[in-house]
Amino acid sequence: MVLPCLNEAEALPWVLERIPPGWRALVVDNGSTDGSDRVARAYGATVVREPRRGFGAACHAGLTAATADVVCFCDCDASLDPALLAPFVREVRDGGADLVLGRRRPQGRGAWPAHARAGNLALARMLRRRTGLRLHDLGPLRAARREPLLALGLTDRRSGYPLQMVVRAADAGWRIAEHDVPYLPRTGTSKVTGTWRGTWQAVRDMSRVLAESPAGEGAVR
């Protein structure tokens, strides 16, 4: 399980205690200054350092460092329970889907700010026009096989990484499934969607991904 991390020491214990038994947690430290790496090790996680700032940089460093056949992704902010990924992994292993995504369903006030939800909705609509996929969310909770993911040749190292994964998977003819998951109020402030400015910067990053040609540099056909 790949867990991109930037200053999430407060949330990490909750997240790591919910990793399914037998799974390997890879906490990718993206330049934390709050001791997140020490907390991760104390809870049995393997820490991978990625000095290049960016959500995509952290995710890809974890994907590269992973060794399991199936790789999962989850945020470190305690907004999503990593145990929810267990059925996603079964679906991938059983051949029901090539990529399984979690559709976030906010639980309680403040779980998903209006500006972040609006940005996500706009991107989902653009994704539908670009690929035909009728997805509702581009959230971080997801599972797929490692080698095919690497073969997609993902190049975005910022906020566009999760979207680029979906776009290139769609271009490659992957079967993509989406399932509802509860979305909790996160611990701390989001580095991406905590403000209108951050949200629309993410939208701009992802818009560039959507502007790729269908073949996409490095995409699998």
N, CA and C of each residue as an Amber inpcrd file, in Angstrom:
protein
   663
   0.8330000  -1.1780000   0.0000000   0.0000000   0.0000000   0.0000000
   0.8760000   1.2400000   0.0000000   0.6750000   2.1040000  -0.9990000
   1.4490000   3.3280000  -1.1390000   0.7080000   4.4600000  -0.4320000
   1.3990000   5.1450000   0.4730000   0.8160000   6.2150000   1.2720000
   1.6550000   7.4790000   1.1130000   1.3340000   8.3480000   0.1500000
   2.0770000   9.5980000  -0.0030000   1.8860000  10.4800000   1.2190000
   2.9670000  11.0440000   1.7110000   2.9060000  11.7230000   3.0130000
   3.6990000  13.0090000   3.0280000   3.0390000  14.0870000   3.4770000
   3.7120000  15.3610000   3.7240000   3.1360000  15.9440000   5.0040000
   3.9070000  15.8230000   6.0890000   3.5070000  16.3510000   7.4000000
   2.1540000  15.7980000   7.8690000   2.1140000  14.4810000   8.0430000
   0.8900000  13.8160000   8.4930000   1.1340000  13.0070000   9.7730000
   2.0540000  13.4710000  10.6250000   2.3940000  12.7260000  11.8360000
   1.1800000  12.4880000  12.7180000   0.2770000  13.4370000  12.7720000
  -0.8920000  13.2980000  13.6380000  -1.8590000  12.2290000  13.1360000
  -1.9950000  12.1120000  11.8290000  -2.9690000  11.1850000  11.2500000
  -2.4040000   9.7830000  11.0270000  -1.0990000   9.6580000  10.9030000
  -0.4890000   8.3770000  10.5320000  -0.8520000   7.2060000  11.4460000
  -0.8590000   7.3690000  12.7790000  -1.2140000   6.2180000  13.6130000
  -2.5780000   5.6320000  13.2680000  -3.5770000   6.4800000  13.0950000
  -4.9270000   6.0100000  12.7340000  -4.8920000   5.2410000  11.4180000
  -4.1690000   5.7760000  10.4400000  -4.1070000   5.1360000   9.1270000
  -3.3780000   3.7990000   9.1970000  -2.2010000   3.7960000   9.8020000
  -1.3790000   2.5870000   9.7990000  -1.9730000   1.4710000  10.6470000
  -2.7300000   1.8140000  11.6680000  -3.3830000   0.7770000  12.4730000
  -4.4870000   0.0620000  11.7060000  -4.9240000   0.6180000  10.5900000
  -6.0060000   0.0380000   9.7990000  -5.5200000  -0.6620000   8.5350000
  -4.2170000  -0.7770000   8.3730000  -3.6830000  -1.5370000   7.2440000
  -4.0550000  -3.0090000   7.4270000  -4.6290000  -3.6680000   6.4250000
  -4.9940000  -5.0860000   6.5690000  -3.7830000  -5.9500000   6.9250000
  -3.9890000  -6.9740000   7.7390000  -2.8880000  -7.8670000   8.1370000
  -2.1930000  -8.4700000   6.9200000  -0.8760000  -8.5090000   6.9740000
  -0.1090000  -9.1040000   5.8890000   0.2280000  -8.1450000   4.7660000
  -0.3190000  -6.9490000   4.7940000  -0.0210000  -5.9650000   3.7650000
   1.2100000  -5.1550000   4.1570000   1.9630000  -4.6820000   3.1680000
   3.1510000  -3.8690000   3.4110000   2.8050000  -2.4060000   3.1720000
   3.0210000  -1.5890000   4.1860000   2.7480000  -0.1560000   4.0750000
   4.0160000   0.5770000   3.6680000   3.9480000   1.3250000   2.5530000
   5.0450000   2.1470000   2.0860000   4.6520000   3.6120000   2.2620000
   5.1980000   4.2490000   3.2680000   4.9370000   5.6680000   3.4990000
   5.9990000   6.4550000   2.7470000   5.5560000   7.2290000   1.7690000
   6.4960000   7.9960000   0.9490000   6.5930000   9.4000000   1.5210000
   7.6990000   9.6830000   2.1810000   7.9190000  10.9780000   2.8180000
   8.3350000  11.9880000   1.7580000   7.4700000  12.9770000   1.5320000
   7.6770000  13.9490000   0.4760000   8.2390000  15.2730000   1.0120000
   9.0650000  15.1610000   2.0630000   9.6970000  16.3510000   2.6210000
   9.0900000  16.7990000   3.9330000   8.5710000  15.8700000   4.7170000
   7.9330000  16.2130000   5.9930000   8.9320000  16.8160000   6.9720000
   8.4210000  17.7340000   7.7940000   9.2490000  18.3570000   8.8260000
   8.6840000  18.1120000  10.2200000   7.6540000  17.2730000  10.3220000
   6.9810000  17.0550000  11.6100000   7.2620000  15.6840000  12.2110000
   8.2640000  14.9860000  11.6810000   8.5860000  13.6610000  12.2080000
   7.7040000  12.5590000  11.6770000   7.0400000  12.7800000  10.5620000
   6.1750000  11.7420000   9.9810000   6.9430000  10.4470000   9.7270000
   8.1900000  10.5780000   9.3000000   8.9720000   9.3710000   9.0090000
   9.1880000   8.5350000  10.2640000   9.4350000   9.1890000  11.3880000
   9.6500000   8.4510000  12.6380000   8.3580000   7.7670000  13.0940000
   7.2470000   8.4560000  12.9590000   5.9640000   7.8530000  13.3270000
   5.6920000   6.6430000  12.4550000   5.9320000   6.7700000  11.1520000
   5.6790000   5.6630000  10.2300000   6.5000000   4.4320000  10.6120000
   7.7670000   4.6330000  10.8990000   8.6090000   3.4900000  11.2750000
   8.1500000   2.8820000  12.5910000   7.7370000   3.7140000  13.5200000
   7.2850000   3.2060000  14.8190000   6.0640000   2.3070000  14.6770000
   5.2760000   2.5220000  13.6430000   4.0910000   1.7040000  13.4070000
   4.3330000   0.6090000  12.3650000   5.5990000   0.3440000  12.0660000
   5.9460000  -0.7920000  11.2260000   5.9490000  -0.5480000   9.7370000
   5.8210000   0.6960000   9.3000000   5.8090000   0.9930000   7.8710000
   7.2300000   1.1160000   7.3300000   7.3790000   0.8460000   6.0620000
   8.6210000   1.1220000   5.3520000   8.5570000   2.5490000   4.8380000
   9.5920000   3.3340000   5.0910000   9.6090000   4.7330000   4.6640000
  10.4470000   4.8670000   3.3960000   9.8400000   5.4560000   2.3810000
  10.5140000   5.7600000   1.1180000  10.6290000   7.2780000   1.0340000
  11.8000000   7.7890000   0.7530000  11.9880000   9.2370000   0.6630000
  11.8880000   9.6820000  -0.7950000  11.0920000  10.7140000  -1.0300000
  10.9880000  11.3260000  -2.3620000  11.1860000  12.8320000  -2.1950000
  12.3860000  13.3390000  -2.5060000  12.6710000  14.7590000  -2.2840000
  11.9490000  15.6920000  -3.2450000  11.5750000  15.2020000  -4.4230000
  10.8570000  16.0620000  -5.3690000   9.4360000  16.2610000  -4.8610000
   9.0570000  17.5140000  -4.6240000   7.7330000  17.7970000  -4.1150000
   6.6840000  17.5280000  -5.1940000   5.5500000  17.0000000  -4.7480000
   4.4460000  16.7600000  -5.6620000   3.7570000  15.4560000  -5.3250000
   2.4220000  15.4810000  -5.3540000   1.6520000  14.2820000  -5.0460000
   2.0090000  13.1430000  -5.9940000   2.1230000  13.4600000  -7.2760000
   2.4660000  12.4290000  -8.2470000   3.8590000  11.8680000  -8.0360000
   4.7950000  12.7380000  -7.6560000   6.1570000  12.2770000  -7.3910000
   6.1630000  11.2690000  -6.2510000   5.3990000  11.5620000  -5.1820000
   5.3380000  10.6460000  -4.0380000   4.6670000   9.3370000  -4.4250000
   3.5530000   9.4170000  -5.1360000   2.8460000   8.1940000  -5.5380000
   3.7280000   7.3140000  -6.4180000   4.4140000   7.9350000  -7.3740000
   5.2090000   7.1320000  -8.2980000   6.4330000   6.5380000  -7.6220000
   7.0090000   7.2600000  -6.6740000   8.1240000   6.6980000  -5.9220000
   7.6810000   5.4530000  -5.1630000   6.4680000   5.5010000  -4.5920000
   5.9450000   4.3270000  -3.8990000   5.6660000   3.1830000  -4.8430000
   5.0890000   3.4830000  -6.0030000   4.8190000   2.4410000  -6.9930000
   6.1130000   1.7730000  -7.4330000   7.1410000   2.5690000  -7.6450000
   8.4300000   2.0230000  -8.0690000   9.0600000   1.1630000  -6.9780000
   8.9020000   1.5800000  -5.7280000   9.5070000   0.8480000  -4.6090000
   8.7360000  -0.4080000  -4.2340000   7.4720000  -0.4840000  -4.6200000
   6.6480000  -1.6450000  -4.2590000   7.1530000  -2.8960000  -4.9610000
   6.8550000  -4.0370000  -4.3610000   7.2530000  -5.3170000  -4.9520000
   6.0720000  -6.2700000  -5.1190000   4.9270000  -5.9410000  -4.5520000
   3.7610000  -6.8210000  -4.6300000   3.1470000  -6.7800000  -6.0210000
   2.4070000  -7.8100000  -6.3660000   1.7170000  -7.8690000  -7.6580000
   0.6400000  -6.7950000  -7.7460000  -0.1270000  -6.6150000  -6.6620000
  -1.1870000  -5.6150000  -6.6280000  -0.7620000  -4.4760000  -5.7110000
  -0.9330000  -3.2530000  -6.1930000  -0.5460000  -2.0640000  -5.4320000
  -1.7830000  -1.2110000  -5.1760000  -1.8930000  -0.7080000  -3.9610000
  -2.9900000   0.1790000  -3.5810000  -2.4370000   1.5680000  -3.2690000
  -3.3220000   2.5590000  -3.3480000  -2.9690000   3.9310000  -2.9900000
  -4.0130000   4.4560000  -2.0150000  -3.5430000   5.2030000  -1.0120000
  -4.4470000   5.8030000  -0.0270000  -3.7680000   7.0250000   0.5610000
  -4.5560000   8.0590000   0.8400000  -4.0010000   9.2450000   1.4910000
  -3.6430000   8.9500000   2.9420000  -2.7620000   9.7830000   3.4980000
  -2.2930000   9.6310000   4.8780000  -2.9950000  10.5520000   5.8580000
  -4.0820000  11.1750000   5.4570000  -4.6800000  12.2220000   6.2870000
  -5.8670000  11.7580000   7.1300000  -6.1010000  10.4470000   7.1880000
  -7.1850000   9.8530000   7.9870000  -8.5770000  10.1730000   7.4370000
  -8.6560000  10.5830000   6.1780000  -9.9590000  10.8110000   5.5560000
 -10.5360000   9.5350000   4.9520000  -9.6720000   8.5510000   4.7110000
 -10.0830000   7.2850000   4.0950000  -9.4690000   6.1270000   4.8710000
 -10.2690000   5.1150000   5.1270000  -9.8180000   3.9400000   5.8630000
  -9.1540000   2.9730000   4.8930000  -7.8600000   2.6870000   5.0480000
  -7.1830000   1.7850000   4.1100000  -7.7450000   0.3730000   4.1100000
  -8.4400000  -0.0310000   5.1790000  -9.0520000  -1.3620000   5.1900000
 -10.1100000  -1.5090000   4.1020000 -10.6440000  -0.3870000   3.6210000
 -11.6420000  -0.4290000   2.5530000 -11.0710000  -0.9620000   1.2470000
  -9.7540000  -1.0250000   1.1600000  -9.1160000  -1.4900000  -0.0680000
  -9.1220000  -3.0120000  -0.2190000  -9.4250000  -3.7400000   0.8470000
  -9.3880000  -5.2080000   0.7640000 -10.2810000  -5.7580000  -0.3500000
 -11.5610000  -5.3430000  -0.4630000 -12.3730000  -5.8560000  -1.5780000
 -11.9050000  -5.3520000  -2.9320000 -11.2690000  -4.1760000  -2.9790000
 -10.7280000  -3.6840000  -4.2450000  -9.6610000  -4.6570000  -4.7530000
  -8.7760000  -5.0800000  -3.8250000  -7.7010000  -6.0020000  -4.1970000
  -8.2690000  -7.3340000  -4.6610000  -9.2860000  -7.8290000  -3.9700000
  -9.9090000  -9.0940000  -4.3930000 -10.4790000  -8.9740000  -5.7970000
 -11.0940000  -7.8420000  -6.0930000 -11.6840000  -7.6510000  -7.4200000
 -10.6130000  -7.6670000  -8.5060000  -9.4780000  -7.0450000  -8.2260000
  -8.3750000  -7.0510000  -9.1880000  -7.8160000  -8.4570000  -9.3400000
  -7.5700000  -9.1260000  -8.2280000  -6.9920000 -10.4730000  -8.2830000
  -7.9250000 -11.4820000  -8.9410000  -9.2240000 -11.3070000  -8.7370000
 -10.1950000 -12.2400000  -9.3180000 -10.4930000 -11.9500000 -10.7790000
  -9.9230000 -10.8790000 -11.3070000 -10.1210000 -10.5480000 -12.7120000
 -11.3840000  -9.7650000 -13.0110000 -12.0300000  -9.2310000 -11.9790000
 -13.2560000  -8.4790000 -12.2090000 -13.0140000  -7.0900000 -12.7570000
 -11.8260000  -6.5330000 -12.5050000 -11.4830000  -5.1940000 -12.9850000
  -9.9660000  -5.0650000 -13.0090000  -9.4910000  -4.1320000 -13.8260000
  -8.0550000  -3.8670000 -13.8910000  -7.6500000  -2.7190000 -12.9760000
  -8.5910000  -1.8050000 -12.7420000  -8.3530000  -0.6620000 -11.8590000
  -9.6400000  -0.4130000 -11.0810000  -9.5360000  -0.3790000  -9.7630000
 -10.7090000  -0.1390000  -8.9230000 -10.5080000   1.1590000  -8.1630000
 -11.5170000   2.0300000  -8.2150000 -11.4590000   3.3530000  -7.6050000
 -12.5220000   3.4960000  -6.5340000 -12.2260000   4.2980000  -5.5140000
 -13.2000000   4.6060000  -4.4780000 -13.9130000   5.9110000  -4.7770000
 -15.2530000   5.8690000  -4.8080000 -16.0400000   7.0770000  -4.9660000
 -16.3360000   7.6280000  -3.5750000 -15.7960000   8.7740000  -3.2650000
 -15.9140000   9.3140000  -1.9190000 -17.3320000   9.8020000  -1.6190000
 -17.8400000   9.3460000  -0.4560000 -19.1320000   9.7800000   0.0480000
 -18.9050000  10.4740000   1.3800000 -19.0020000  11.8050000   1.4260000
 -18.6450000  12.5510000   2.6420000 -19.5030000  12.1790000   3.8400000
 -18.8410000  12.0340000   4.9810000 -19.4930000  11.7020000   6.2370000
 -19.3330000  12.8800000   7.1900000 -20.3860000  13.6110000   7.4090000
 -20.3230000  14.7290000   8.3370000 -19.8950000  16.0230000   7.6670000
 -20.1460000  17.1200000   8.3630000 -19.8090000  18.4410000   7.8360000
 -18.2980000  18.6190000   7.7560000 -17.8730000  19.2390000   6.7020000
 -16.4560000  19.5440000   6.5520000 -15.6300000  18.4340000   5.9430000
 -16.2540000  17.2890000   5.6510000 -15.4910000  16.1830000   5.0850000
 -14.9980000  16.5060000   3.6790000 -15.8260000  17.2290000   2.9220000
 -15.4530000  17.5450000   1.5470000 -15.9030000  18.9630000   1.2440000
 -15.0110000  19.9560000   1.3340000 -15.3900000  21.3520000   1.1180000
 -16.0440000  21.5560000  -0.2450000 -16.9140000  22.5520000  -0.3180000
 -17.6700000  22.7960000  -1.5520000 -16.7580000  23.0410000  -2.7450000
 -15.6670000  23.7970000  -2.5390000 -14.7990000  24.1040000  -3.6720000
 -14.0950000  22.8520000  -4.1900000 -13.7160000  21.9490000  -3.2690000
 -13.0590000  20.7170000  -3.6880000 -14.0290000  19.8130000  -4.4330000
 -15.2690000  19.7590000  -3.9530000 -16.2800000  18.9360000  -4.6120000
 -16.6010000  19.4750000  -6.0020000 -16.6620000  20.8070000  -6.1220000
 -16.9450000  21.4170000  -7.4180000 -15.8320000  21.1200000  -8.4190000
 -14.5880000  21.2200000  -7.9600000 -13.4700000  20.9160000  -8.8400000
 -13.4750000  19.4710000  -9.2930000 -13.7920000  18.5650000  -8.3660000
 -13.8340000  17.1530000  -8.7070000 -14.9370000  16.8640000  -9.7260000
 -16.0990000  17.4970000  -9.5450000 -17.2130000  17.3020000 -10.4730000
 -16.8510000  17.7900000 -11.8690000 -16.1900000  18.9610000 -11.9430000
 -15.7840000  19.4890000 -13.2430000 -14.8230000  18.5360000 -13.9440000
 -13.8860000  17.9880000 -13.1980000 -12.9250000  17.0620000 -13.7940000
 -13.5880000  15.7670000 -14.2360000 -14.5460000  15.2640000 -13.4570000
 -15.2480000  14.0420000 -13.8340000 -15.9890000  14.2340000 -15.1540000
 -16.5670000  15.4110000 -15.3370000 -17.2670000  15.6930000 -16.5960000
 -16.2970000  15.7770000 -17.7590000 -15.1490000  16.4210000 -17.5420000
 -14.1480000  16.5030000 -18.6050000 -13.5980000  15.1170000 -18.9330000
 -13.4190000  14.2980000 -17.8950000 -12.9410000  12.9370000 -18.1170000
 -13.9400000  12.1500000 -18.9620000 -15.2280000  12.3280000 -18.6970000
 -16.2590000  11.6140000 -19.4560000 -16.2030000  12.0070000 -20.9260000
 -16.0240000  13.3080000 -21.1920000 -15.9310000  13.7400000 -22.5850000
 -14.6760000  13.1850000 -23.2550000 -13.5970000  13.0990000 -22.5010000
 -12.3170000  12.6470000 -23.0620000 -12.2730000  11.1450000 -23.2960000
 -12.8490000  10.3640000 -22.3770000 -12.6940000   8.9040000 -22.4370000
 -13.9960000   8.1300000 -22.5770000 -15.1210000   8.7610000 -22.2500000
 -16.3860000   8.0360000 -22.2360000 -16.6740000   7.3570000 -20.9140000
 -15.7360000   7.3920000 -19.9700000 -15.9390000   6.7660000 -18.6680000
 -16.9520000   7.5650000 -17.8520000 -17.9120000   6.8690000 -17.2740000
 -18.9230000   7.5370000 -16.4600000 -18.5460000   7.4060000 -14.9800000
 -17.4210000   7.9890000 -14.6370000 -16.9610000   7.9820000 -13.2520000
 -17.4650000   9.2390000 -12.5550000 -17.5790000   9.1550000 -11.2310000
 -18.0750000  10.2760000 -10.4400000 -16.9880000  10.9400000  -9.5940000
 -15.8490000  10.2710000  -9.4560000 -14.8260000  10.7630000  -8.5470000
 -13.4560000  10.3720000  -9.0750000 -12.4620000  11.1730000  -8.7300000
 -11.0740000  10.8840000  -9.0850000 -10.2410000  10.8150000  -7.8150000
 -10.8150000  10.2050000  -6.8020000 -10.1950000  10.1380000  -5.4910000
  -8.9570000   9.2670000  -5.4270000  -8.2520000   9.3330000  -4.3100000
  -6.9600000   8.6630000  -4.1780000  -7.0250000   7.1820000  -3.8220000
  -8.1890000   6.6820000  -3.3760000  -8.2750000   5.2830000  -2.9640000
  -8.4370000   4.4140000  -4.1980000  -7.4370000   3.5530000  -4.4680000
  -7.4650000   2.7730000  -5.7120000  -6.5340000   1.5770000  -5.6310000
  -6.7730000   0.5980000  -6.5160000  -5.9530000  -0.6110000  -6.5510000
  -5.8200000  -1.0980000  -7.9890000  -4.6400000  -1.6310000  -8.3240000
  -4.3750000  -2.1750000  -9.6490000  -3.1100000  -3.0250000  -9.5640000
  -2.8100000  -3.7500000 -10.6310000  -1.5770000  -4.5300000 -10.6630000
  -0.3850000  -3.6230000 -10.9780000   0.7190000  -3.8980000 -10.2970000
   1.8740000  -3.0080000 -10.3670000   2.4900000  -2.9310000 -11.7560000
   2.7860000  -4.0570000 -12.3760000   3.4850000  -4.0290000 -13.6600000
   2.6860000  -3.3190000 -14.7420000   1.3890000  -3.5860000 -14.8850000
   0.6220000  -2.8100000 -15.8680000   0.5920000  -1.3180000 -15.5570000
   0.5480000  -0.9540000 -14.2640000   0.5980000   0.4610000 -13.9130000
   1.9010000   1.1040000 -14.3870000   3.0100000   0.4320000 -14.1450000
   4.2940000   0.9640000 -14.5880000   4.3410000   1.0780000 -16.1100000
   3.7110000   0.1280000 -16.7990000   3.7200000   0.1340000 -18.2630000
   2.9170000   1.2870000 -18.8550000   2.0490000   1.9200000 -18.0460000
   1.3040000   3.0720000 -18.5520000   2.2060000   4.2730000 -18.8170000
   3.4130000   4.2580000 -18.2520000   4.3580000   5.3480000 -18.4940000
   3.8960000   6.6760000 -17.9420000   3.3850000   6.6880000 -16.7180000
   2.8620000   7.9220000 -16.1190000   3.9880000   8.9340000 -15.9270000
   3.7200000  10.1640000 -16.3400000   4.7610000  11.1960000 -16.3200000
   4.4350000  12.3720000 -15.4150000   3.1630000  12.5880000 -15.0790000
   2.8050000  13.7270000 -14.2260000   3.3300000  13.4760000 -12.8170000
   3.8970000  14.4920000 -12.2180000   4.4270000  14.3510000 -10.8630000
   3.7770000  15.3490000  -9.9040000   2.6620000  15.9190000 -10.3250000
   1.9410000  16.8590000  -9.4700000   0.5300000  16.3340000  -9.2200000
  -0.4350000  17.2160000  -9.2010000  -1.8050000  16.8350000  -8.8730000
  -2.4820000  16.0380000  -9.9770000  -1.9050000  16.0480000 -11.1800000
  -2.5370000  15.3410000 -12.2930000  -2.2840000  13.8500000 -12.3230000
  -1.4540000  13.3420000 -11.4180000  -1.0840000  11.9200000 -11.4600000
  -2.2830000  10.9800000 -11.3670000  -3.2030000  11.1690000 -10.4020000
  -4.3390000  10.2350000 -10.3250000  -5.1930000  10.2420000 -11.5860000
  -5.3880000  11.4210000 -12.1700000  -6.1760000  11.5120000 -13.3890000
  -5.4460000  10.8870000 -14.5660000  -4.1540000  11.1380000 -14.6780000
  -3.3950000  10.5540000 -15.7780000  -3.4500000   9.0310000 -15.7270000
  -3.4330000   8.4710000 -14.5260000  -3.5490000   7.0250000 -14.3900000
  -4.8580000   6.5240000 -14.9980000  -5.9530000   7.2160000 -14.7030000
  -7.2550000   6.8010000 -15.2140000  -7.3420000   7.0010000 -16.7260000
  -6.8660000   8.1440000 -17.2130000  -6.9360000   8.4260000 -18.6490000
  -6.1410000   7.3970000 -19.4400000  -4.9230000   7.1400000 -19.0160000
  -4.0970000   6.1970000 -19.7750000  -4.6000000   4.7620000 -19.6380000
  -5.1620000   4.4300000 -18.4810000  -5.7680000   3.1110000 -18.3260000
  -6.9640000   2.9660000 -19.2700000  -7.7770000   4.0110000 -19.3830000
  -8.9200000   3.9800000 -20.2980000  -8.4600000   3.8460000 -21.7400000
  -7.4180000   4.6080000 -22.1080000  -6.8870000   4.5240000 -23.4710000
  -6.3620000   3.1180000 -23.7750000  -5.8730000   2.4370000 -22.7370000
  -5.3340000   1.0890000 -22.9100000  -6.4150000   0.0160000 -22.8750000
  -7.6710000   0.4220000 -22.6800000  -8.7630000  -0.5430000 -22.6800000
  -8.9650000  -1.2660000 -21.3680000  -8.4600000  -0.6960000 -20.2730000
  -8.6320000  -1.3360000 -18.9690000 -10.0970000  -1.3160000 -18.5460000
 -10.4840000  -2.3350000 -17.7830000 -11.8010000  -2.3600000 -17.1340000
 -11.6640000  -1.6020000 -15.8130000 -12.4170000  -0.5210000 -15.6900000
 -12.3040000   0.3580000 -14.5320000 -13.6060000   0.3350000 -13.7400000
 -13.5170000   0.0160000 -12.4560000 -14.6890000  -0.0600000 -11.5850000
 -14.6240000   1.0410000 -10.5400000 -15.7950000   1.4290000 -10.0450000
 -15.8920000   2.4790000  -9.0340000 -16.8750000   2.0410000  -7.9540000
 -16.4850000   2.1600000  -6.6830000 -17.3360000   1.7550000  -5.5680000
 -17.3680000   2.8560000  -4.5060000 -18.5280000   3.0140000  -3.8860000
 -18.6810000   4.0260000  -2.8390000 -17.8240000   3.6940000  -1.6250000
 -17.2060000   4.7410000  -1.0560000 -16.4500000   4.5940000   0.1950000
 -16.7490000   5.8060000   1.0720000 -16.8370000   5.6280000   2.3890000
 -17.0590000   6.7760000   3.2790000 -15.8380000   7.6840000   3.3120000
 -16.0840000   8.9820000   3.2850000 -15.0270000   9.9860000   3.2660000
 -15.1650000  10.8350000   4.5240000 -14.1580000  10.7750000   5.3690000
 -14.1930000  11.4110000   6.6840000 -13.5010000  12.7700000   6.6630000
 -13.8120000  13.6380000   7.6220000 -13.0550000  14.8940000   7.7310000
 -11.5800000  14.5890000   7.9650000 -10.7280000  15.1690000   7.1620000
  -9.3030000  14.8590000   7.2630000  -8.6930000  15.4960000   8.5060000
  -7.5570000  14.9510000   8.9070000  -6.7760000  15.5380000   9.9860000
  -5.8420000  16.5790000   9.3830000  -5.8960000  17.8130000   9.8740000
  -5.0570000  18.8700000   9.3320000  -5.6680000  19.4830000   8.0820000
  -4.8770000  20.3170000   7.3930000  -5.3290000  21.0290000   6.2090000
  -4.7420000  20.4150000   4.9500000  -5.5880000  20.2330000   3.9460000
  -5.1340000  19.6490000   2.6970000  -4.0950000  20.5380000   2.0210000
  -3.0590000  19.9270000   1.4680000  -2.0380000  20.6800000   0.7330000
  -2.5160000  21.0240000  -0.6690000  -3.5410000  20.3190000  -1.1490000
  -4.0240000  20.5220000  -2.5110000  -5.3670000  21.2220000  -2.5270000
  -6.3580000  20.6670000  -1.8030000  -7.7260000  21.1770000  -1.9080000
  -8.1710000  21.9260000  -0.6540000  -7.2290000  22.3540000   0.1730000
  -7.6030000  23.0750000   1.3800000  -8.0810000  24.4950000   1.1160000
  -7.7990000  25.0150000  -0.0690000  -8.2160000  26.3670000  -0.4240000
  -8.7360000  26.3600000  -1.8590000  -9.4670000  27.4150000  -2.2270000
  -9.9090000  27.5630000  -3.6230000  -8.6900000  27.6080000  -4.5470000
  -7.6630000  28.3390000  -4.1410000  -6.4780000  28.4590000  -4.9870000
  -5.8350000  27.1050000  -5.2310000  -5.6810000  26.3240000  -4.1540000
  -5.0890000  24.9980000  -4.3050000  -5.9380000  24.0890000  -5.1680000
  -7.2570000  24.1830000  -4.9860000  -8.1590000  23.3390000  -5.7690000
  -8.0410000  23.6440000  -7.2520000  -8.0760000  24.9270000  -7.6090000
  -8.0520000  25.2540000  -9.0310000  -6.6730000  25.0900000  -9.6400000
  -5.6280000  25.1290000  -8.8250000  -4.3100000  24.7510000  -9.3370000
  -4.3110000  23.2780000  -9.7030000  -4.9510000  22.4580000  -8.8560000
  -5.0610000  21.0320000  -9.1670000  -5.8770000  20.8200000 -10.4350000
  -6.9640000  21.5940000 -10.5790000  -7.7820000  21.4850000 -11.7880000
  -6.9490000  21.8290000 -13.0200000  -6.1280000  22.8680000 -12.9250000
  -5.2780000  23.2310000 -14.0640000  -4.2850000  22.1240000 -14.3850000
  -3.6840000  21.5350000 -13.3400000  -2.7600000  20.4180000 -13.5650000
  -3.4580000  19.2890000 -14.3100000  -4.6690000  18.9800000 -13.8630000
  -5.3940000  17.8570000 -14.4550000  -5.9120000  18.1850000 -15.8410000
  -6.2230000  19.4500000 -16.0860000  -6.6590000  19.8510000 -17.4270000
  -5.5550000  19.6100000 -18.4420000  -4.3190000  19.8100000 -18.0320000
  -3.2020000  19.5320000 -18.9360000  -3.1320000  18.0480000 -19.2630000
  -3.4410000  17.2180000 -18.2870000  -3.4540000  15.7700000 -18.5350000
  -4.5370000  15.4260000 -19.5510000  -5.7140000  16.0360000 -19.4060000
  -6.8170000  15.7500000 -20.3200000  -6.5280000  16.2290000 -21.7370000
  -5.5900000  17.1470000 -21.8740000  -5.2430000  17.6610000 -23.2060000
  -4.3040000  16.7230000 -23.9490000  -3.8250000  15.6670000 -23.2970000
  -2.9790000  14.6910000 -23.9890000  -3.7460000  14.0750000 -25.1440000
  -3.0150000  13.7010000 -26.1850000  -3.6450000  12.9630000 -27.2720000
  -4.0690000  11.6040000 -26.7360000  -5.0690000  10.9630000 -27.3630000
  -5.5190000   9.6520000 -26.8850000  -4.4110000   8.6330000 -26.7500000
  -3.4150000   8.6970000 -27.6220000  -2.3260000   7.7500000 -27.4990000
  -1.5220000   8.0270000 -26.2470000  -1.2630000   9.3100000 -25.9550000
  -0.5230000   9.6800000 -24.7530000   0.9070000   9.2150000 -24.7980000
   1.8310000  10.0500000 -24.4300000   3.2410000   9.6600000 -24.4170000
   3.4440000   8.5150000 -23.4530000   3.8530000   7.3730000 -23.9840000
   4.1240000   6.2210000 -23.1260000   2.9110000   5.4050000 -22.7960000
   1.7370000   5.7540000 -23.3010000   0.5420000   4.9960000 -22.9570000
   0.5530000   3.6600000 -23.6660000  -0.1290000   2.7030000 -23.0870000
  -0.2480000   1.3640000 -23.6520000  -1.5130000   1.2840000 -24.4730000
  -1.4430000   0.7270000 -25.6770000  -2.6090000   0.6170000 -26.5430000
  -2.9730000  -0.8460000 -26.7250000
